[in-house]
């Protein structure tokens, strides 16, 4: 068979592909071999650090072309090696990749410009560019946001904008790394239907996630990575039934998930609402579980409304709430419902109206951001945006060293080191102290960012989508960090699309609905 004929049948080919981020580093991928057929939907899963995102970046040529490192083996995307010289345009016309962090690939200001960027660089006619903009935005339901600035969108909306920008390229291969990380249930289902439609049109689809999700069920083929190797490869339904125990051990599937799952996404959505995480963490640190007193009022909001642009109406509408020390709140709601806006008003990252938001008896509108930062720790959706140090341990120690005014070469006090090691143990990061934070997997980065926020005691921690892209082991470690913070007397507000991951925790729910707040003492799955 000629190479061109083979490329048309198998547009994606990897033979013995290995990759290391540095010459003396442990390989992130080890002799990966797989062929993906034209029109096939392949889902790749694996726990944190298994090599999923590395593989996605190799497919589009970001690694090693831009990100460096050492790759060996044969990799072909429709007959082109993405790392080959002069292959940038050829690769861009053959494969589109949506990465975990949408902000990393949103390079323009306006949504329209983001979606037009690819077709413009392909020198498409103006009428063709317009068609692609209209169809791509409609596919992700962002038509009404065409003229908006991407940085004013919610996390889920930015993720959909990144998907639209890749769709507009109309590449025969589409790769999505953690495509549902910032999407609510309705948006996930719409994306599933879109990918199914694209597959029926003959596109080759590759999705990647840190656990068995709707996309793993919808794809006809499932590949499981473990320590940079392919551990399992076969039909999704068969592997979900026959390898269930192994998938649970890897933290990719809950042991409450029923075997014999339907291929369609609706069955997965139903199962997701029922499962619980029951992974025990073997940390070398003591985790305090006693419930802290909750009679001390920290924050009070009275009839708060907020608008970014008065001409577009209020994003938040008549919000009233109280938050006490030792409380853990899960802030839920559909994409764009106002969750992140509300949380940033808590911190003073956005300027609240005077007399509406009170922190420990003081009007936040009259407090400086530095004053608020002494009491409140905020962890953003993308942990890379907050990293400031060269190693994991230095990142963790940066905050407490700054608080104590230690000079760069001054020795870190032993109690501070002990606290850091305890948090590393809970987060599952022991043994990785000398690694760069950027060398961690997506789930590990999130755990590090939470641990770094909690190492200096605060009165309130705000975590924005901390479970996005994590496996179930990572979610359990995150829960352990949260339990310790709440037990110490801090309040905790977690923005999440996945409240089911915290079943059994002492957590109550605030639910946003089109800018309004609905409070519940406990949802049914927390009882």
SEDRENSE-859869 format. One record per residue (C-alpha): residue in one letter; x, y, z. Coordinates in steps of 0.25 Angstrom, whole numbers, plus 5000, padded with zeros to 4 digits. Example, Ala and Ser with C-alpha at 12.3 -4.5 7.8 and 13.67 -1.06 7.14 Angstrom:
BEGIN
+------+------+------+------+
| code |    u |    v |    w |
+------+------+------+------+
|    A | 5049 | 4982 | 5031 |
|    S | 5055 | 4996 | 5029 |
+------+------+------+------+
//
This chain:
BEGIN
+------+------+------+------+
| code |    u |    v |    w |
+------+------+------+------+
|    X | 5000 | 5000 | 5000 |
|    X | 5005 | 5014 | 4996 |
|    X | 5008 | 5024 | 5007 |
|    X | 4997 | 5033 | 5002 |
|    X | 4987 | 5022 | 5001 |
|    X | 4991 | 5018 | 5016 |
|    X | 4989 | 5032 | 5020 |
|    X | 4975 | 5033 | 5015 |
|    X | 4971 | 5021 | 5022 |
|    X | 4979 | 5024 | 5035 |
|    X | 4980 | 5039 | 5035 |
|    X | 4987 | 5038 | 5049 |
|    X | 4998 | 5028 | 5051 |
|    X | 5008 | 5027 | 5063 |
|    X | 5019 | 5016 | 5063 |
|    X | 5028 | 5015 | 5075 |
|    X | 5026 | 5029 | 5079 |
|    X | 5033 | 5033 | 5091 |
|    X | 5035 | 5047 | 5097 |
|    X | 5043 | 5053 | 5109 |
|    X | 5043 | 5068 | 5113 |
|    X | 5058 | 5068 | 5115 |
|    X | 5069 | 5059 | 5112 |
|    X | 5071 | 5054 | 5127 |
|    X | 5056 | 5054 | 5130 |
|    X | 5047 | 5042 | 5131 |
|    X | 5040 | 5039 | 5118 |
|    X | 5025 | 5045 | 5118 |
|    X | 5022 | 5035 | 5107 |
|    X | 5028 | 5022 | 5104 |
|    X | 5028 | 5015 | 5091 |
|    X | 5013 | 5018 | 5088 |
|    X | 5007 | 5012 | 5075 |
|    X | 4993 | 5014 | 5070 |
|    X | 4986 | 5016 | 5057 |
|    X | 4973 | 5024 | 5056 |
|    X | 4964 | 5021 | 5044 |
|    X | 4957 | 5032 | 5036 |
|    X | 4944 | 5035 | 5042 |
|    X | 4947 | 5028 | 5055 |
|    X | 4945 | 5034 | 5069 |
|    X | 4956 | 5030 | 5079 |
|    X | 4955 | 5034 | 5094 |
|    X | 4968 | 5034 | 5101 |
|    X | 4968 | 5034 | 5116 |
|    X | 4978 | 5032 | 5128 |
|    X | 4981 | 5037 | 5142 |
|    X | 4989 | 5050 | 5144 |
|    X | 5003 | 5049 | 5138 |
|    X | 4999 | 5038 | 5129 |
|    X | 5003 | 5046 | 5117 |
|    X | 4990 | 5050 | 5111 |
|    X | 4993 | 5065 | 5109 |
|    X | 5007 | 5062 | 5104 |
|    X | 5001 | 5053 | 5093 |
|    X | 4991 | 5064 | 5089 |
|    X | 5003 | 5074 | 5088 |
|    X | 5011 | 5064 | 5080 |
|    X | 5000 | 5062 | 5070 |
|    X | 4999 | 5077 | 5066 |
|    X | 5014 | 5079 | 5066 |
|    X | 5015 | 5088 | 5078 |
|    X | 5024 | 5078 | 5084 |
|    X | 5035 | 5078 | 5081 |
|    X | 5035 | 5089 | 5071 |
|    X | 5031 | 5100 | 5081 |
|    X | 5031 | 5094 | 5095 |
|    X | 5044 | 5087 | 5093 |
|    X | 5048 | 5073 | 5098 |
|    X | 5052 | 5060 | 5091 |
|    X | 5043 | 5052 | 5082 |
|    X | 5046 | 5039 | 5075 |
|    X | 5038 | 5029 | 5067 |
|    X | 5029 | 5032 | 5055 |
|    X | 5017 | 5041 | 5055 |
|    X | 5008 | 5044 | 5043 |
|    X | 4996 | 5053 | 5042 |
|    X | 4991 | 5051 | 5028 |
|    X | 5004 | 5048 | 5023 |
|    X | 5011 | 5059 | 5030 |
|    X | 5021 | 5059 | 5042 |
|    X | 5016 | 5071 | 5051 |
|    X | 5030 | 5073 | 5056 |
|    X | 5036 | 5073 | 5042 |
|    X | 5042 | 5086 | 5036 |
|    X | 5033 | 5095 | 5028 |
|    X | 5021 | 5087 | 5032 |
|    X | 5013 | 5097 | 5041 |
|    X | 5003 | 5101 | 5030 |
|    X | 5001 | 5086 | 5025 |
|    X | 4999 | 5082 | 5040 |
|    X | 4989 | 5093 | 5043 |
|    X | 4981 | 5089 | 5030 |
|    X | 4980 | 5075 | 5035 |
|    X | 4978 | 5075 | 5050 |
|    X | 4971 | 5084 | 5060 |
|    X | 4974 | 5083 | 5075 |
|    X | 4966 | 5089 | 5086 |
|    X | 4975 | 5090 | 5098 |
|    X | 4972 | 5089 | 5113 |
|    X | 4974 | 5104 | 5115 |
|    X | 4965 | 5112 | 5105 |
|    X | 4972 | 5125 | 5109 |
|    X | 4985 | 5119 | 5104 |
|    X | 4980 | 5119 | 5089 |
|    X | 4970 | 5131 | 5089 |
|    X | 4980 | 5141 | 5083 |
|    X | 4970 | 5152 | 5078 |
|    X | 4961 | 5161 | 5086 |
|    X | 4947 | 5159 | 5080 |
|    X | 4940 | 5145 | 5078 |
|    X | 4938 | 5148 | 5064 |
|    X | 4953 | 5150 | 5061 |
|    X | 4957 | 5138 | 5069 |
|    X | 4948 | 5129 | 5060 |
|    X | 4953 | 5137 | 5047 |
|    X | 4967 | 5136 | 5051 |
|    X | 4970 | 5122 | 5045 |
|    X | 4962 | 5123 | 5032 |
|    X | 4969 | 5137 | 5030 |
|    X | 4983 | 5130 | 5031 |
|    X | 4978 | 5120 | 5021 |
|    X | 4975 | 5131 | 5011 |
|    X | 4961 | 5127 | 5010 |
|    X | 4951 | 5137 | 5002 |
|    X | 4943 | 5147 | 5011 |
|    X | 4930 | 5140 | 5008 |
|    X | 4936 | 5127 | 5012 |
|    X | 4942 | 5133 | 5025 |
|    X | 4928 | 5139 | 5028 |
|    X | 4921 | 5125 | 5026 |
|    X | 4931 | 5118 | 5035 |
|    X | 4929 | 5129 | 5046 |
|    X | 4914 | 5128 | 5045 |
|    X | 4914 | 5112 | 5045 |
|    X | 4925 | 5110 | 5056 |
|    X | 4918 | 5120 | 5066 |
|    X | 4905 | 5114 | 5064 |
|    X | 4910 | 5100 | 5066 |
|    X | 4915 | 5104 | 5080 |
|    X | 4903 | 5114 | 5083 |
|    X | 4911 | 5126 | 5083 |
|    X | 4905 | 5134 | 5072 |
|    X | 4900 | 5145 | 5081 |
|    X | 4914 | 5147 | 5087 |
|    X | 4920 | 5149 | 5073 |
|    X | 4924 | 5164 | 5076 |
|    X | 4928 | 5161 | 5091 |
|    X | 4942 | 5162 | 5096 |
|    X | 4946 | 5147 | 5099 |
|    X | 4952 | 5152 | 5113 |
|    X | 4938 | 5156 | 5117 |
|    X | 4933 | 5142 | 5115 |
|    X | 4931 | 5132 | 5126 |
|    X | 4941 | 5120 | 5126 |
|    X | 4931 | 5111 | 5119 |
|    X | 4928 | 5121 | 5109 |
|    X | 4943 | 5123 | 5106 |
|    X | 4945 | 5108 | 5104 |
|    X | 4933 | 5108 | 5094 |
|    X | 4940 | 5120 | 5087 |
|    X | 4953 | 5112 | 5086 |
|    X | 4945 | 5100 | 5080 |
|    X | 4938 | 5109 | 5070 |
|    X | 4952 | 5115 | 5066 |
|    X | 4957 | 5101 | 5063 |
|    X | 4944 | 5097 | 5056 |
|    X | 4945 | 5108 | 5047 |
|    X | 4958 | 5102 | 5041 |
|    X | 4950 | 5090 | 5036 |
|    X | 4961 | 5080 | 5038 |
|    X | 4959 | 5065 | 5035 |
|    X | 4965 | 5062 | 5049 |
|    X | 4959 | 5069 | 5062 |
|    X | 4966 | 5067 | 5076 |
|    X | 4960 | 5072 | 5089 |
|    X | 4968 | 5071 | 5102 |
|    X | 4958 | 5071 | 5113 |
|    X | 4947 | 5077 | 5105 |
|    X | 4936 | 5077 | 5116 |
|    X | 4946 | 5083 | 5127 |
|    X | 4938 | 5096 | 5128 |
|    X | 4925 | 5092 | 5122 |
|    X | 4912 | 5090 | 5129 |
|    X | 4903 | 5078 | 5127 |
|    X | 4895 | 5084 | 5116 |
|    X | 4907 | 5089 | 5108 |
|    X | 4914 | 5075 | 5109 |
|    X | 4902 | 5069 | 5103 |
|    X | 4902 | 5079 | 5092 |
|    X | 4916 | 5076 | 5089 |
|    X | 4914 | 5061 | 5089 |
|    X | 4904 | 5063 | 5078 |
|    X | 4913 | 5072 | 5070 |
|    X | 4924 | 5062 | 5071 |
|    X | 4915 | 5051 | 5067 |
|    X | 4911 | 5059 | 5055 |
|    X | 4925 | 5062 | 5051 |
|    X | 4929 | 5048 | 5052 |
|    X | 4917 | 5044 | 5043 |
|    X | 4922 | 5054 | 5033 |
|    X | 4935 | 5046 | 5033 |
|    X | 4944 | 5054 | 5042 |
|    X | 4954 | 5047 | 5051 |
|    X | 4951 | 5051 | 5066 |
|    X | 4961 | 5049 | 5077 |
|    X | 4956 | 5053 | 5091 |
|    X | 4964 | 5052 | 5104 |
|    X | 4960 | 5053 | 5119 |
|    X | 4965 | 5049 | 5132 |
|    X | 4954 | 5040 | 5135 |
|    X | 4943 | 5032 | 5129 |
|    X | 4933 | 5042 | 5125 |
|    X | 4922 | 5044 | 5114 |
|    X | 4932 | 5045 | 5103 |
|    X | 4938 | 5032 | 5107 |
|    X | 4925 | 5025 | 5106 |
|    X | 4921 | 5032 | 5093 |
|    X | 4934 | 5029 | 5086 |
|    X | 4934 | 5015 | 5079 |
|    X | 4948 | 5012 | 5084 |
|    X | 4955 | 5014 | 5097 |
|    X | 4970 | 5015 | 5100 |
|    X | 4975 | 5016 | 5114 |
|    X | 4989 | 5021 | 5117 |
|    X | 4997 | 5018 | 5129 |
|    X | 5011 | 5023 | 5132 |
|    X | 5013 | 5027 | 5118 |
|    X | 5009 | 5014 | 5112 |
|    X | 4996 | 5009 | 5105 |
|    X | 4990 | 4999 | 5116 |
|    X | 4977 | 4997 | 5109 |
|    X | 4972 | 4999 | 5095 |
|    X | 4958 | 4993 | 5090 |
|    X | 4943 | 4996 | 5088 |
|    X | 4938 | 5005 | 5099 |
|    X | 4926 | 4997 | 5103 |
|    X | 4935 | 4984 | 5104 |
|    X | 4946 | 4991 | 5112 |
|    X | 4936 | 4998 | 5121 |
|    X | 4930 | 4984 | 5125 |
|    X | 4942 | 4975 | 5125 |
|    X | 4952 | 4984 | 5131 |
|    X | 4944 | 4991 | 5141 |
|    X | 4952 | 4987 | 5153 |
|    X | 4965 | 4992 | 5146 |
|    X | 4958 | 5005 | 5142 |
|    X | 4954 | 5007 | 5157 |
|    X | 4968 | 5005 | 5162 |
|    X | 4974 | 5015 | 5153 |
|    X | 4964 | 5025 | 5158 |
|    X | 4957 | 5027 | 5144 |
|    X | 4944 | 5021 | 5148 |
|    X | 4936 | 5021 | 5161 |
|    X | 4933 | 5007 | 5167 |
|    X | 4918 | 5012 | 5168 |
|    X | 4917 | 5012 | 5153 |
|    X | 4909 | 5001 | 5147 |
|    X | 4914 | 4992 | 5136 |
|    X | 4908 | 4991 | 5123 |
|    X | 4907 | 5006 | 5120 |
|    X | 4900 | 5010 | 5108 |
|    X | 4908 | 5017 | 5097 |
|    X | 4899 | 5029 | 5097 |
|    X | 4903 | 5041 | 5106 |
|    X | 4889 | 5042 | 5113 |
|    X | 4892 | 5029 | 5121 |
|    X | 4905 | 5034 | 5125 |
|    X | 4899 | 5047 | 5130 |
|    X | 4889 | 5039 | 5138 |
|    X | 4900 | 5031 | 5144 |
|    X | 4909 | 5043 | 5147 |
|    X | 4898 | 5049 | 5156 |
|    X | 4898 | 5036 | 5165 |
|    X | 4913 | 5032 | 5167 |
|    X | 4921 | 5036 | 5179 |
|    X | 4936 | 5036 | 5181 |
|    X | 4941 | 5026 | 5191 |
|    X | 4956 | 5027 | 5189 |
|    X | 4964 | 5027 | 5202 |
|    X | 4976 | 5035 | 5202 |
|    X | 4989 | 5029 | 5208 |
|    X | 4996 | 5042 | 5212 |
|    X | 5007 | 5043 | 5222 |
|    X | 5000 | 5055 | 5229 |
|    X | 4989 | 5056 | 5239 |
|    X | 4976 | 5061 | 5233 |
|    X | 4967 | 5068 | 5243 |
|    X | 4953 | 5064 | 5242 |
|    X | 4946 | 5071 | 5254 |
|    X | 4936 | 5081 | 5250 |
|    X | 4940 | 5095 | 5253 |
|    X | 4930 | 5105 | 5260 |
|    X | 4921 | 5112 | 5249 |
|    X | 4915 | 5123 | 5258 |
|    X | 4925 | 5134 | 5253 |
|    X | 4919 | 5142 | 5242 |
|    X | 4930 | 5145 | 5231 |
|    X | 4923 | 5151 | 5219 |
|    X | 4909 | 5157 | 5217 |
|    X | 4903 | 5161 | 5204 |
|    X | 4890 | 5169 | 5204 |
|    X | 4882 | 5171 | 5191 |
|    X | 4894 | 5171 | 5182 |
|    X | 4892 | 5174 | 5167 |
|    X | 4904 | 5175 | 5157 |
|    X | 4906 | 5179 | 5142 |
|    X | 4919 | 5179 | 5134 |
|    X | 4911 | 5188 | 5124 |
|    X | 4898 | 5195 | 5128 |
|    X | 4894 | 5194 | 5113 |
|    X | 4894 | 5179 | 5114 |
|    X | 4887 | 5178 | 5128 |
|    X | 4890 | 5171 | 5141 |
|    X | 4899 | 5159 | 5142 |
|    X | 4895 | 5158 | 5156 |
|    X | 4881 | 5160 | 5161 |
|    X | 4877 | 5163 | 5176 |
|    X | 4888 | 5154 | 5182 |
|    X | 4887 | 5152 | 5198 |
|    X | 4895 | 5142 | 5206 |
|    X | 4903 | 5140 | 5218 |
|    X | 4916 | 5132 | 5220 |
|    X | 4921 | 5127 | 5233 |
|    X | 4934 | 5122 | 5238 |
|    X | 4936 | 5107 | 5236 |
|    X | 4925 | 5106 | 5225 |
|    X | 4928 | 5099 | 5211 |
|    X | 4919 | 5104 | 5200 |
|    X | 4918 | 5098 | 5186 |
|    X | 4915 | 5109 | 5176 |
|    X | 4908 | 5102 | 5164 |
|    X | 4900 | 5107 | 5152 |
|    X | 4900 | 5107 | 5137 |
|    X | 4912 | 5113 | 5129 |
|    X | 4910 | 5129 | 5129 |
|    X | 4900 | 5128 | 5141 |
|    X | 4909 | 5138 | 5149 |
|    X | 4917 | 5128 | 5158 |
|    X | 4931 | 5134 | 5155 |
|    X | 4926 | 5149 | 5155 |
|    X | 4920 | 5146 | 5169 |
|    X | 4933 | 5140 | 5174 |
|    X | 4941 | 5151 | 5169 |
|    X | 4932 | 5161 | 5177 |
|    X | 4935 | 5153 | 5189 |
|    X | 4950 | 5156 | 5188 |
|    X | 4949 | 5170 | 5183 |
|    X | 4955 | 5166 | 5169 |
|    X | 4943 | 5173 | 5164 |
|    X | 4938 | 5186 | 5170 |
|    X | 4925 | 5184 | 5177 |
|    X | 4914 | 5195 | 5179 |
|    X | 4916 | 5202 | 5193 |
|    X | 4908 | 5196 | 5205 |
|    X | 4905 | 5183 | 5198 |
|    X | 4917 | 5173 | 5201 |
|    X | 4922 | 5173 | 5216 |
|    X | 4934 | 5165 | 5220 |
|    X | 4936 | 5163 | 5235 |
|    X | 4927 | 5175 | 5238 |
|    X | 4934 | 5184 | 5228 |
|    X | 4929 | 5189 | 5214 |
|    X | 4938 | 5182 | 5203 |
|    X | 4936 | 5195 | 5194 |
|    X | 4944 | 5202 | 5204 |
|    X | 4955 | 5192 | 5206 |
|    X | 4968 | 5190 | 5197 |
|    X | 4971 | 5177 | 5189 |
|    X | 4983 | 5175 | 5198 |
|    X | 4975 | 5176 | 5210 |
|    X | 4965 | 5165 | 5205 |
|    X | 4977 | 5157 | 5200 |
|    X | 4982 | 5155 | 5215 |
|    X | 4969 | 5148 | 5219 |
|    X | 4965 | 5142 | 5206 |
|    X | 4972 | 5132 | 5196 |
|    X | 4967 | 5131 | 5182 |
|    X | 4970 | 5120 | 5173 |
|    X | 4967 | 5123 | 5158 |
|    X | 4962 | 5113 | 5148 |
|    X | 4976 | 5112 | 5141 |
|    X | 4987 | 5109 | 5151 |
|    X | 4998 | 5113 | 5142 |
|    X | 4994 | 5127 | 5143 |
|    X | 4998 | 5128 | 5158 |
|    X | 5011 | 5120 | 5158 |
|    X | 5023 | 5129 | 5161 |
|    X | 5034 | 5119 | 5165 |
|    X | 5043 | 5109 | 5158 |
|    X | 5040 | 5097 | 5166 |
|    X | 5028 | 5090 | 5173 |
|    X | 5034 | 5092 | 5187 |
|    X | 5038 | 5107 | 5184 |
|    X | 5024 | 5109 | 5179 |
|    X | 5018 | 5104 | 5192 |
|    X | 5028 | 5112 | 5201 |
|    X | 5027 | 5125 | 5193 |
|    X | 5015 | 5130 | 5201 |
|    X | 5019 | 5127 | 5215 |
|    X | 5033 | 5132 | 5212 |
|    X | 5028 | 5145 | 5207 |
|    X | 5019 | 5147 | 5219 |
|    X | 5031 | 5145 | 5228 |
|    X | 5040 | 5154 | 5220 |
|    X | 5050 | 5143 | 5218 |
|    X | 5062 | 5147 | 5208 |
|    X | 5064 | 5138 | 5196 |
|    X | 5076 | 5131 | 5202 |
|    X | 5071 | 5131 | 5216 |
|    X | 5068 | 5117 | 5222 |
|    X | 5053 | 5113 | 5222 |
|    X | 5049 | 5110 | 5237 |
|    X | 5046 | 5095 | 5240 |
|    X | 5032 | 5097 | 5244 |
|    X | 5029 | 5103 | 5230 |
|    X | 5036 | 5092 | 5223 |
|    X | 5028 | 5081 | 5231 |
|    X | 5015 | 5088 | 5227 |
|    X | 5019 | 5088 | 5213 |
|    X | 5022 | 5073 | 5213 |
|    X | 5009 | 5070 | 5220 |
|    X | 5001 | 5078 | 5209 |
|    X | 5010 | 5071 | 5198 |
|    X | 5006 | 5057 | 5204 |
|    X | 4991 | 5060 | 5204 |
|    X | 4992 | 5066 | 5190 |
|    X | 5000 | 5053 | 5185 |
|    X | 5012 | 5062 | 5181 |
|    X | 5023 | 5056 | 5190 |
|    X | 5035 | 5052 | 5182 |
|    X | 5032 | 5063 | 5172 |
|    X | 5038 | 5075 | 5180 |
|    X | 5049 | 5078 | 5170 |
|    X | 5040 | 5078 | 5158 |
|    X | 5036 | 5091 | 5151 |
|    X | 5021 | 5093 | 5154 |
|    X | 5019 | 5094 | 5139 |
|    X | 5024 | 5080 | 5137 |
|    X | 5013 | 5074 | 5145 |
|    X | 5000 | 5068 | 5139 |
|    X | 4988 | 5077 | 5139 |
|    X | 4982 | 5071 | 5151 |
|    X | 4994 | 5072 | 5159 |
|    X | 4996 | 5086 | 5155 |
|    X | 4982 | 5089 | 5161 |
|    X | 4985 | 5082 | 5174 |
|    X | 4998 | 5089 | 5175 |
|    X | 4991 | 5103 | 5173 |
|    X | 4981 | 5099 | 5184 |
|    X | 4992 | 5094 | 5194 |
|    X | 5000 | 5107 | 5191 |
|    X | 4987 | 5116 | 5194 |
|    X | 4985 | 5108 | 5207 |
|    X | 4999 | 5107 | 5213 |
|    X | 4997 | 5121 | 5219 |
|    X | 4985 | 5121 | 5228 |
|    X | 4973 | 5129 | 5222 |
|    X | 4959 | 5132 | 5227 |
|    X | 4953 | 5129 | 5213 |
|    X | 4958 | 5120 | 5201 |
|    X | 4951 | 5122 | 5188 |
|    X | 4954 | 5111 | 5177 |
|    X | 4949 | 5113 | 5163 |
|    X | 4946 | 5099 | 5156 |
|    X | 4958 | 5092 | 5163 |
|    X | 4953 | 5078 | 5158 |
|    X | 4954 | 5081 | 5143 |
|    X | 4962 | 5071 | 5137 |
|    X | 4965 | 5063 | 5149 |
|    X | 4964 | 5048 | 5151 |
|    X | 4956 | 5042 | 5163 |
|    X | 4969 | 5041 | 5171 |
|    X | 4972 | 5055 | 5169 |
|    X | 4957 | 5059 | 5173 |
|    X | 4959 | 5051 | 5186 |
|    X | 4972 | 5058 | 5189 |
|    X | 4965 | 5071 | 5187 |
|    X | 4954 | 5068 | 5196 |
|    X | 4964 | 5064 | 5207 |
|    X | 4971 | 5078 | 5206 |
|    X | 4957 | 5085 | 5207 |
|    X | 4953 | 5077 | 5219 |
|    X | 4966 | 5081 | 5226 |
|    X | 4964 | 5096 | 5223 |
|    X | 4949 | 5095 | 5227 |
|    X | 4953 | 5088 | 5240 |
|    X | 4963 | 5098 | 5243 |
|    X | 4952 | 5109 | 5244 |
|    X | 4953 | 5115 | 5230 |
|    X | 4941 | 5116 | 5220 |
|    X | 4942 | 5110 | 5207 |
|    X | 4934 | 5114 | 5194 |
|    X | 4937 | 5104 | 5182 |
|    X | 4931 | 5108 | 5168 |
|    X | 4928 | 5094 | 5161 |
|    X | 4920 | 5087 | 5151 |
|    X | 4923 | 5074 | 5158 |
|    X | 4917 | 5075 | 5172 |
|    X | 4915 | 5060 | 5171 |
|    X | 4930 | 5058 | 5173 |
|    X | 4928 | 5063 | 5188 |
|    X | 4917 | 5054 | 5192 |
|    X | 4917 | 5051 | 5207 |
|    X | 4925 | 5064 | 5210 |
|    X | 4920 | 5074 | 5220 |
|    X | 4917 | 5083 | 5208 |
|    X | 4904 | 5091 | 5205 |
|    X | 4900 | 5097 | 5192 |
|    X | 4898 | 5111 | 5186 |
|    X | 4892 | 5110 | 5172 |
|    X | 4893 | 5121 | 5162 |
|    X | 4881 | 5122 | 5152 |
|    X | 4882 | 5133 | 5141 |
|    X | 4889 | 5143 | 5151 |
|    X | 4880 | 5139 | 5163 |
|    X | 4884 | 5131 | 5175 |
|    X | 4876 | 5119 | 5180 |
|    X | 4881 | 5113 | 5193 |
|    X | 4879 | 5099 | 5198 |
|    X | 4884 | 5093 | 5212 |
|    X | 4888 | 5080 | 5205 |
|    X | 4885 | 5074 | 5191 |
|    X | 4879 | 5060 | 5191 |
|    X | 4893 | 5054 | 5187 |
|    X | 4900 | 5060 | 5200 |
|    X | 4890 | 5053 | 5210 |
+------+------+------+------+
//
